[in-house]
């Protein structure tokens, strides 16, 4: 049995913002739970201090790298948690994330949380995802 994915949206407003309220996944599946991905280089060094757009793009690149290692892509993303130290600043650059998700044709169930800080103080955004194939 192949994986079947059904969006769950009792209200239409979230779709306009680029996410679904829920994703119902059934059938034979593999599930990948991704650790939070930040703007870290492949050597484990924080990048782009003070640049929210660049940090968001690199965090997404790193999430895609984890997905790729598991034979998946953004297309398989069903859940995305976004943690940021500055919600207003993140919203100003949210198009970086929304355009990449839109290009992949997905609108994963998403939660955004403002936090006081991340594990490394210069980092401003962390992306945590769940993917199903």
N, C-alpha and C positions, 0 to 999 in steps of 0.2 A: 504494500500500500504506500503510495507517495504522500509526502507531506502536503497538507492542505492548510492554507492560511486564510482566516476570515477576520476582517476588521470589525470592531465593535465600537460604534459611535452613537450613543443615544442622543447626542446633541451634535449638530454639524459644525459648530464654531471652531473646534480644535483642528479640523482638517484644513481650514484656512490658515492656521498657524503652523502647519506642517507636521502634525502628529495625530495619531489615533488615540482614543481613550483606552482601547484594549486591542490585543491581537490574540485570537483564538487559534492555536496550532494543534492539529490532530494528524494522525497517521504515523507511519514509521519515521522517527526523527533522531537526529543527533543534536545535542544542546551544548553550546559553548558559553561558559560564564567568564567574561573578561574582567581582569583586574582593572582598576582605574588607570587610564592612560593620560599622561601629561606631556608637556613640551620638553621631553628629555631626548638628548642625542642617543645614538646607538652605544655610546660609551657611558651613558648614565649621567650626563651633565645637563643641568637645566639650561634652556635656551630662551632667547627673546625676552629678557627682563623688561617689564613695562609695556610690552606690545601684545595686547589682548588678541588681536586678529591673527598674528603670527603664532601665538601660543595655541589658539583654538585650531588653526590649520595643522600644526604639528601634532597636537593631541589626536586629531582625527586621522592623520597619516599613521600614527602609532597604533591606533585602534584597528585600522585597516590592515596593518602588518600582522597583528595578532590573528585577526580573522583569516588572512591569507595563509598563515602557517597551518591553520586547521582546515584549509581547503574551502573557505567561505569568503564572503565579501559583504559589503554594506547591504546588499540585497537580502541577506539572511538575518539582519538585525531586527529583532522584535521588541527590544527594550533598551532604552538609553537613559541613564541617569547622568545629569550634568551638575557638577559642583563648581561653584565659582566664589571668589572672594569679593566680586563686585558685579552684582546682577545688572545694574544699569549699564555698565561698561560692556558687559557681555551682550546685552540686547542690542547695543549699537553695532556690534559685529556679528550678530546671529546669522546674517546672510551667508557667512562663510560655511557654517554648519548646514543651514537649510538648503543651500544650493547643491551641496554634495549629496545630501540625503535625497533631494528631489531628482538629481541626475541618476541616482541608483534606483529610483522609483519606489522608495520606501518612506513611510511615515511612522516610525516605531513609537510605541507607547513611551512617553517621555516625562521625566520629573526633573525640574530644575530647583536646586537648593543653593541659597546663599550661605556661605560658611565664613567663620572668622579667619581661617587660614588653612592651607593645605600642608602636606608633610614637609615640603620645601618652601620656605617663606616667599621666594621670588615667583613661584608659580601662582597663576590666577585662575586656572580652569583645569578640571579633570573630568574625563569621560569614561563611564563604566557601562558596558553593554552586555546584553544577552543575545545570542544568535542561535537560530535553529535551521537545520538543513535536513 
